[in-house]
Amino acid sequence: MGKYAEDAKELLRLVGGKENIAAVSHCMTRMRFVLNDPKKADIEKIEAMKVVKGSFTQSGQFQVIIGNTVADFYNDFIAVSGIEGVSRDAVKNVAKQNQNVLQRVVTALAEIFAPLIPAIITGGLILGFRNCIDSLYLFENGTKTLCDISQFWTGIDSFLWLIGEAVFHMLPVGICWSVTKKMGTTQMLGIVLGLTLVSGQLLNAYAVAGTVAADIPIWDFGLFQVRMIGYQAQVIPAILAAFTLVYLEKFFRKITPQVISMIVVPFCSLLLAVIAAHFVLGPIGWKIGSFISSVVYAGITGSFKVIFGAVFGFVYAPLVITGLHHMSNAIDLQLIADYGGTMLWPMIALSNIAQGSAVLGMIALQRKNAEAQEVNVPACISCYLGVTEPAIFGVNLKHMFPFVCGMIGSACAAVACVAMGTTANAIGVGGLPGILSIKPDSMGGFAVSMIIAVAVPLGLTMIVGKKKCRQ
């Protein structure tokens, strides 16, 4: 019997017993359950367990935060319950039975972008570093950048763009690969489809706006013509094309005799998907993406931008609870593609900081509570680095008032952020390091917003917390 055997038995009882568990797995810090009847779980008693740092339900899964020792806990849970554990993907598939249509769409988006996040973070850090060396005028009385005075750093700047371009301009390749991976079809076909969307034979998407219509290259088929336009950094065209490929492959695999399937299925699927992508889906997807980004951009830059900022800053943390925040990735990337930057991502980073600052307030309030600090301190650090779930679910929602204080602080910081026109040229780097994603001319405004995102939630949490402690 392992060290967590007794706790595992207790958790098994509190989630409704073995018969109430449809599937179970774990991630880095959490046990992930799909329950046949979620109402049978006694959440209050589960969260009262010493080994449990918090719990929440998201995407049809009941998740119990254990911490870094979750792997050992999971092994003991499997041993005492007699349940065979399954993969996280299997749990997600079972969890879909508890999701409505909107939740399934959001889950699909999350699963598409999740494998891309490490590359996006890397690209964001690289673009941020390039900002510092080629766009900050810090030398010779503020007239030159580091690249202006050093050939070495000019070379570094040029070399690093190799990675930045691969991450963001070639994003459709990653999206098409990720969709085929998620849907269980041939991933190499997804990669090839993505490459056809960003091929050097096509007019680069960033050059379309500045090219006269008559100069745009075309495929001339006699009866009709199709413009040879690339879809660099475009999200929706890539998603539409990838899902078309997936369903074409599944269709041809179903109707094609096994003896010729290796030839017919990939050929027909890829050829028709590429035709659909460039003839129909690409132009439609471009218009949809441009419409969404234009609406959001109008909200951020229009007459009511301060109200937009306040609302977005206030509701972003609750969106994390529902999982709807995953939709912002696609919008951010579309804004960057259409306008050369996004004003949403800075507010997201500020929301991370605000929730972390609320936890910092709890650290101060509970400084004599060693047990609470075991949860508070790691949650605060991870939140400041852009990972909010431990802070939100493990600390702030438990007491509720720090969560609301964080929302208020986030709204205040977002108002300052949009009022100063703070813009990021990349996404993926959240929390305090998020300043590396900010355009050089916006870094000062973001720094001011960061101070607000720290001071307001910290102050409010300590003030409200002290009053509650007196009651």
C-alpha positions as CSV (number, residue, x, y, z in Angstrom):
1,M,0.0,0.0,0.0
2,G,1.3,3.4,-0.9
3,K,1.5,6.5,1.3
4,Y,-1.7,7.9,-0.3
5,A,-3.7,4.7,-0.1
6,E,-6.0,6.0,2.7
7,D,-6.5,9.3,1.0
8,A,-7.2,7.5,-2.3
9,K,-9.9,5.4,-0.6
10,E,-11.5,8.5,0.9
11,L,-11.5,10.3,-2.5
12,L,-13.0,7.2,-4.2
13,R,-15.8,7.3,-1.7
14,L,-16.4,11.0,-2.1
15,V,-16.6,10.9,-5.9
16,G,-19.4,8.4,-5.7
17,G,-17.5,5.1,-5.7
18,K,-16.1,3.0,-8.5
19,E,-19.4,2.7,-10.2
20,N,-19.6,6.5,-10.7
21,I,-16.3,6.7,-12.5
22,A,-16.5,6.4,-16.3
23,A,-12.8,7.2,-16.8
24,V,-9.8,8.6,-14.8
25,S,-6.4,9.9,-15.6
26,H,-4.0,12.6,-14.4
27,C,-2.0,15.5,-15.7
28,M,0.9,17.4,-14.1
29,T,-1.0,18.4,-10.9
30,R,-4.6,17.1,-11.2
31,M,-6.6,14.0,-11.1
32,R,-9.1,14.0,-14.0
33,F,-12.4,12.2,-13.6
34,V,-15.3,11.7,-15.9
35,L,-18.2,10.9,-13.6
36,N,-21.4,9.1,-14.7
37,D,-23.3,11.4,-12.3
38,P,-21.3,14.5,-11.3
39,K,-23.9,15.3,-8.6
40,K,-22.8,12.4,-6.6
41,A,-19.4,14.0,-5.9
42,D,-19.3,15.6,-2.5
43,I,-17.2,18.6,-3.5
44,E,-17.2,20.2,0.0
45,K,-15.7,17.2,1.7
46,I,-13.3,16.5,-1.2
47,E,-11.9,20.0,-0.9
48,A,-11.6,19.6,2.9
49,M,-9.2,16.7,2.4
50,K,-5.7,17.7,3.5
51,V,-4.1,16.2,0.3
52,V,-6.5,18.1,-2.0
53,K,-5.6,21.7,-3.1
54,G,-8.9,22.4,-4.8
55,S,-11.3,21.1,-7.4
56,F,-13.2,22.3,-10.4
57,T,-15.2,21.0,-13.4
58,Q,-14.1,21.9,-16.9
59,S,-14.9,20.4,-20.3
60,G,-17.0,17.6,-18.8
61,Q,-14.2,16.6,-16.4
62,F,-14.2,16.8,-12.7
63,Q,-10.6,17.7,-11.8
64,V,-9.1,17.4,-8.3
65,I,-5.9,19.4,-7.7
66,I,-3.3,17.2,-5.8
67,G,0.0,18.9,-6.7
68,N,3.3,17.7,-7.9
69,T,2.8,14.3,-6.2
70,V,-0.2,13.5,-8.3
71,A,1.5,10.7,-10.1
72,D,2.1,8.8,-6.8
73,F,-1.5,9.6,-5.7
74,Y,-2.9,8.3,-9.0
75,N,-1.0,5.0,-8.7
76,D,-2.4,4.5,-5.2
77,F,-5.9,5.5,-6.4
78,I,-5.8,3.0,-9.3
79,A,-4.6,0.3,-6.9
80,V,-7.3,0.8,-4.2
81,S,-10.1,1.4,-6.7
82,G,-9.4,-1.5,-9.0
83,I,-10.1,0.9,-11.9
84,E,-7.9,0.7,-15.0
85,G,-6.6,4.1,-15.8
86,V,-6.7,5.5,-19.3
87,S,-4.9,8.2,-21.3
88,R,-5.8,11.8,-21.1
89,D,-7.1,11.7,-24.6
90,A,-9.4,8.8,-23.7
91,V,-10.7,10.7,-20.8
92,K,-11.4,13.7,-23.0
93,N,-13.3,11.5,-25.4
94,V,-15.5,10.1,-22.7
95,A,-16.0,13.5,-21.2
96,K,-17.7,14.7,-24.4
97,Q,-20.8,13.0,-23.3
98,N,-21.1,15.6,-20.5
99,Q,-20.6,18.6,-22.9
100,N,-23.0,20.7,-24.9
101,V,-22.3,21.9,-28.4
102,L,-20.5,25.1,-27.4
103,Q,-18.3,23.2,-24.9
104,R,-17.4,20.7,-27.6
105,V,-16.4,23.5,-30.0
106,V,-14.2,25.1,-27.3
107,T,-12.7,21.8,-26.4
108,A,-11.8,21.2,-30.0
109,L,-10.1,24.6,-30.3
110,A,-8.2,24.0,-27.1
111,E,-7.0,20.6,-28.3
112,I,-5.9,22.0,-31.6
113,F,-3.9,24.8,-30.1
114,A,-2.5,23.0,-27.0
115,P,0.2,21.1,-28.9
116,L,1.2,24.4,-30.6
117,I,1.6,26.4,-27.4
118,P,5.3,25.5,-26.7
119,A,6.3,26.7,-30.2
120,I,4.1,29.8,-29.8
121,I,5.7,30.6,-26.5
122,T,9.2,30.1,-28.0
123,G,8.3,32.3,-30.9
124,G,6.9,35.0,-28.6
125,L,10.1,35.0,-26.5
126,I,12.2,35.3,-29.7
127,L,10.2,38.2,-31.1
128,G,10.3,39.8,-27.6
129,F,14.1,39.5,-27.6
130,R,14.3,40.9,-31.1
131,N,12.2,43.9,-29.9
132,C,14.8,44.6,-27.3
133,I,17.8,44.6,-29.7
134,D,16.3,46.1,-32.9
135,S,13.5,48.5,-31.7
136,L,14.6,50.0,-28.4
137,Y,16.5,53.2,-28.9
138,L,18.8,53.1,-25.9
139,F,22.1,54.2,-27.3
140,E,23.7,57.4,-28.5
141,N,21.2,59.7,-26.8
142,G,18.3,57.5,-27.7
143,T,18.9,57.6,-31.4
144,K,20.2,54.1,-32.1
145,T,19.3,50.5,-31.2
146,L,21.8,47.7,-30.3
147,C,21.5,46.4,-33.8
148,D,22.4,49.9,-35.2
149,I,25.7,49.9,-33.3
150,S,26.7,46.3,-33.6
151,Q,27.0,44.0,-36.6
152,F,27.0,41.0,-34.3
153,W,23.6,41.8,-32.9
154,T,22.3,42.7,-36.3
155,G,23.3,39.1,-37.4
156,I,21.6,37.7,-34.3
157,D,18.5,39.6,-35.1
158,S,18.4,38.4,-38.6
159,F,19.1,34.8,-37.6
160,L,16.4,34.7,-34.9
161,W,13.8,35.7,-37.5
162,L,14.3,32.3,-39.0
163,I,12.5,30.9,-36.0
164,G,10.0,33.7,-35.6
165,E,8.9,33.4,-39.2
166,A,8.6,29.6,-38.9
167,V,6.4,29.8,-35.8
168,F,4.0,32.6,-36.8
169,H,4.0,32.9,-40.6
170,M,4.0,29.1,-41.1
171,L,1.4,28.6,-38.4
172,P,-1.1,27.0,-40.8
173,V,1.3,24.0,-41.1
174,G,1.1,23.4,-37.4
175,I,-2.7,23.9,-37.3
176,C,-3.3,21.4,-40.1
177,W,-0.9,18.9,-38.4
178,S,-2.6,19.4,-35.0
179,V,-6.1,18.9,-36.5
180,T,-5.2,15.6,-38.2
181,K,-3.4,14.4,-35.0
182,K,-6.5,15.2,-32.9
183,M,-8.9,13.5,-35.4
184,G,-6.7,10.4,-35.8
185,T,-6.0,10.8,-39.5
186,T,-2.8,10.9,-41.5
187,Q,-0.6,13.6,-39.9
188,M,1.8,13.9,-42.9
189,L,-1.1,14.8,-45.2
190,G,-2.0,17.5,-42.8
191,I,1.6,18.9,-42.9
192,V,1.5,18.8,-46.7
193,L,-1.8,20.6,-46.8
194,G,-0.5,23.3,-44.5
195,L,2.6,23.7,-46.6
196,T,0.4,24.3,-49.7
197,L,-1.2,27.2,-47.8
198,V,2.1,29.0,-47.2
199,S,4.0,27.9,-50.3
200,G,6.6,30.4,-51.7
201,Q,4.8,30.0,-55.0
202,L,1.9,32.1,-53.6
203,L,1.7,35.8,-53.0
204,N,2.5,36.2,-49.3
205,A,-0.6,37.0,-47.2
206,Y,1.2,40.1,-45.8
207,A,1.7,41.5,-49.3
208,V,-1.9,41.1,-50.5
209,A,-3.1,44.4,-49.1
210,G,-0.3,46.4,-50.8
211,T,-0.6,44.6,-54.2
212,V,-2.7,46.0,-57.0
213,A,-5.4,43.5,-58.0
214,A,-4.1,43.2,-61.5
215,D,-0.7,42.2,-60.1
216,I,-1.9,39.3,-58.0
217,P,-0.8,36.1,-59.6
218,I,-3.5,33.7,-60.7
219,W,-4.1,30.1,-61.8
220,D,-5.8,30.4,-65.2
221,F,-8.0,27.4,-66.0
222,G,-9.6,28.9,-69.1
223,L,-13.1,28.8,-67.8
224,F,-12.2,30.4,-64.5
225,Q,-9.3,31.9,-62.6
226,V,-8.2,31.5,-59.0
227,R,-5.9,34.0,-57.2
228,M,-2.6,32.5,-55.9
229,I,-2.7,33.9,-52.4
230,G,-0.9,32.5,-49.4
231,Y,-2.4,32.2,-45.9
232,Q,0.5,32.9,-43.8
233,A,-0.5,33.3,-40.1
234,Q,-4.2,32.7,-41.0
235,V,-6.0,30.6,-38.5
236,I,-9.5,30.0,-39.8
237,P,-8.6,29.1,-43.4
238,A,-6.2,26.5,-42.0
239,I,-8.8,25.0,-39.6
240,L,-11.4,24.8,-42.3
241,A,-9.0,23.2,-44.7
242,A,-7.7,20.7,-42.2
243,F,-11.1,19.5,-41.1
244,T,-12.1,19.1,-44.8
245,L,-9.0,16.9,-45.3
246,V,-9.9,14.9,-42.2
247,Y,-13.5,14.1,-43.3
248,L,-12.4,13.5,-46.9
249,E,-9.9,10.9,-45.7
250,K,-12.4,9.2,-43.4
251,F,-14.9,9.1,-46.3
252,F,-12.5,7.6,-48.8
253,R,-11.1,5.2,-46.3
254,K,-14.7,4.0,-45.6
255,I,-15.7,3.4,-49.3
256,T,-12.3,2.3,-50.8
257,P,-11.4,-1.4,-51.0
258,Q,-8.5,-2.2,-48.7
259,V,-6.3,-3.5,-51.6
260,I,-6.1,0.0,-53.2
261,S,-6.7,2.2,-50.2
262,M,-3.0,3.1,-49.8
263,I,-3.1,4.8,-53.2
264,V,-6.7,6.1,-53.5
265,V,-7.2,7.5,-50.0
266,P,-4.3,9.9,-49.6
267,F,-4.3,11.0,-53.3
268,C,-8.0,11.8,-53.4
269,S,-8.2,13.3,-49.9
270,L,-5.2,15.6,-50.3
271,L,-6.0,16.7,-53.8
272,L,-9.6,17.6,-53.1
273,A,-8.7,19.2,-49.8
274,V,-6.1,21.5,-51.5
275,I,-8.5,22.4,-54.2
276,A,-11.2,23.2,-51.6
277,A,-8.7,25.2,-49.5
278,H,-7.6,27.5,-52.3
279,F,-10.8,27.7,-54.4
280,V,-13.4,28.0,-51.6
281,L,-12.4,27.6,-48.0
282,G,-9.4,29.9,-48.0
283,P,-11.2,33.0,-49.3
284,I,-14.2,32.3,-47.1
285,G,-12.0,31.6,-44.0
286,W,-10.0,34.8,-44.7
287,K,-13.2,36.9,-44.7
288,I,-14.6,35.3,-41.6
289,G,-11.3,35.8,-39.7
290,S,-11.0,39.4,-41.0
291,F,-14.6,40.1,-39.9
292,I,-14.0,38.7,-36.4
293,S,-10.7,40.6,-36.0
294,S,-12.2,43.8,-37.3
295,V,-15.1,43.6,-34.8
296,V,-12.7,43.0,-31.9
297,Y,-10.3,45.7,-33.1
298,A,-13.1,48.2,-33.4
299,G,-14.0,47.4,-29.8
300,I,-10.5,47.8,-28.5
301,T,-9.7,51.0,-30.4
302,G,-13.2,52.7,-30.8
303,S,-15.0,55.3,-28.7
304,F,-15.9,52.7,-26.1
305,K,-12.5,51.0,-25.8
306,V,-12.2,51.8,-22.1
307,I,-15.5,50.0,-21.5
308,F,-14.4,47.1,-23.7
309,G,-11.1,46.9,-21.7
310,A,-12.9,47.0,-18.4
311,V,-15.3,44.2,-19.3
312,F,-12.7,42.0,-20.9
313,G,-10.3,42.4,-18.0
314,F,-13.1,41.7,-15.5
315,V,-14.5,38.6,-17.2
316,Y,-11.3,36.9,-18.5
317,A,-10.6,35.0,-15.3
318,P,-14.2,33.6,-15.2
319,L,-13.7,32.6,-18.8
320,V,-10.8,30.5,-17.7
321,I,-13.1,28.6,-15.4
322,T,-15.4,27.7,-18.3
323,G,-12.6,27.0,-20.7
324,L,-13.9,29.7,-23.2
325,H,-10.6,31.5,-22.9
326,H,-9.1,29.1,-25.4
327,M,-11.0,30.9,-28.1
328,S,-8.9,34.0,-27.6
329,N,-5.8,32.3,-29.1
330,A,-7.4,32.2,-32.5
331,I,-8.6,35.9,-32.2
332,D,-5.2,37.1,-31.0
333,L,-3.4,35.4,-33.9
334,Q,-5.9,36.8,-36.4
335,L,-5.4,40.3,-35.0
336,I,-1.6,39.9,-35.4
337,A,-2.1,38.7,-39.0
338,D,-4.5,41.6,-39.9
339,Y,-3.2,44.5,-37.9
340,G,0.4,43.6,-37.0
341,G,-0.3,43.2,-33.3
342,T,-3.0,42.4,-30.7
343,M,-4.3,44.4,-27.8
344,L,-6.1,41.4,-26.3
345,W,-3.0,39.5,-25.3
346,P,-1.6,42.3,-23.0
347,M,-4.9,42.2,-21.1
348,I,-4.7,38.4,-20.8
349,A,-1.2,38.7,-19.3
350,L,-2.5,41.4,-16.9
351,S,-5.3,39.1,-15.8
352,N,-2.7,36.5,-15.0
353,I,-0.8,39.0,-12.9
354,A,-3.9,40.2,-11.1
355,Q,-5.0,36.8,-10.0
356,G,-1.4,36.1,-8.9
357,S,-1.4,39.3,-6.9
358,A,-4.6,38.3,-5.2
359,V,-2.8,35.1,-4.1
360,L,0.1,37.2,-3.0
361,G,-2.4,39.0,-0.7
362,M,-3.5,35.6,0.7
363,I,0.2,34.7,1.3
364,A,0.4,37.9,3.4
365,L,-2.9,37.2,5.2
366,Q,-2.1,33.5,5.9
367,R,1.6,34.0,6.6
368,K,1.3,32.0,9.9
369,N,-0.6,29.1,8.2
370,A,2.2,26.8,6.9
371,E,-0.4,24.4,5.4
372,A,-2.0,27.1,3.3
373,Q,1.4,28.4,2.2
374,E,2.2,25.1,0.6
375,V,-0.6,25.9,-1.9
376,N,-0.3,29.7,-2.0
377,V,3.3,30.1,-2.8
378,P,3.6,27.7,-5.8
379,A,0.2,29.0,-7.1
380,C,1.4,32.6,-6.9
381,I,4.7,31.8,-8.7
382,S,3.0,29.9,-11.5
383,C,0.4,32.6,-11.9
384,Y,3.0,35.3,-12.3
385,L,4.5,33.1,-15.0
386,G,1.2,32.9,-16.9
387,V,-0.4,29.6,-15.6
388,T,-3.5,30.7,-13.6
389,E,-5.3,27.4,-12.9
390,P,-3.5,26.6,-9.6
391,A,-4.1,30.1,-8.3
392,I,-7.7,30.4,-9.5
393,F,-8.9,26.9,-8.5
394,G,-6.5,26.1,-5.6
395,V,-6.7,29.4,-3.8
396,N,-8.8,32.3,-5.0
397,L,-12.1,30.4,-5.7
398,K,-11.8,28.6,-2.4
399,H,-12.2,32.0,-0.6
400,M,-14.0,33.8,-3.5
401,F,-13.1,37.3,-2.3
402,P,-9.5,37.1,-3.7
403,F,-10.9,35.9,-7.0
404,V,-13.2,39.0,-7.2
405,C,-10.4,41.3,-6.1
406,G,-8.2,39.8,-8.9
407,M,-11.0,40.5,-11.4
408,I,-11.4,44.1,-10.2
409,G,-7.6,44.6,-10.5
410,S,-7.5,43.0,-13.9
411,A,-10.3,45.4,-15.1
412,C,-8.5,48.4,-13.8
413,A,-5.2,47.3,-15.4
414,A,-7.0,46.6,-18.7
415,V,-8.6,50.0,-18.7
416,A,-5.1,51.6,-18.4
417,C,-3.8,49.2,-21.0
418,V,-6.3,50.0,-23.8
419,A,-6.3,53.7,-22.9
420,M,-2.6,53.8,-23.7
421,G,-3.0,51.6,-26.8
422,T,-0.7,48.8,-25.5
423,T,-0.1,46.3,-28.2
424,A,1.7,42.9,-28.4
425,N,3.3,41.6,-31.5
426,A,3.2,38.0,-30.3
427,I,1.3,35.8,-27.9
428,G,2.2,32.8,-25.7
429,V,4.2,34.6,-23.0
430,G,1.9,35.5,-20.1
431,G,2.2,36.9,-16.6
432,L,5.2,39.1,-15.8
433,P,7.3,37.8,-18.7
434,G,4.5,38.9,-20.9
435,I,6.3,42.3,-21.3
436,L,8.6,40.6,-23.7
437,S,5.7,40.1,-26.1
438,I,4.9,43.9,-26.1
439,K,5.9,46.2,-28.9
440,P,8.7,48.5,-27.8
441,D,6.7,51.7,-28.0
442,S,4.0,50.1,-25.7
443,M,6.4,48.7,-23.0
444,G,6.1,51.7,-20.8
445,G,2.3,51.6,-20.9
446,F,2.3,47.9,-20.1
447,A,4.7,48.4,-17.2
448,V,2.3,51.0,-15.7
449,S,-0.6,48.5,-16.2
450,M,1.5,45.8,-14.6
451,I,1.9,47.9,-11.5
452,I,-1.9,48.4,-11.3
453,A,-2.4,44.7,-11.8
454,V,-0.2,44.0,-8.8
455,A,-1.2,46.8,-6.5
456,V,-5.0,46.8,-6.8
457,P,-5.7,43.1,-6.2
458,L,-3.0,42.9,-3.5
459,G,-4.4,45.9,-1.7
460,L,-8.0,44.9,-2.1
461,T,-7.4,41.3,-1.0
462,M,-5.6,42.4,2.1
463,I,-8.2,44.9,3.0
464,V,-11.2,42.6,2.5
465,G,-9.3,39.7,4.0
466,K,-8.5,41.6,7.2
467,K,-12.2,42.5,7.5
468,K,-13.3,38.9,7.0
469,C,-10.8,37.7,9.6
470,R,-12.3,40.1,12.2
471,Q,-15.8,38.7,11.6
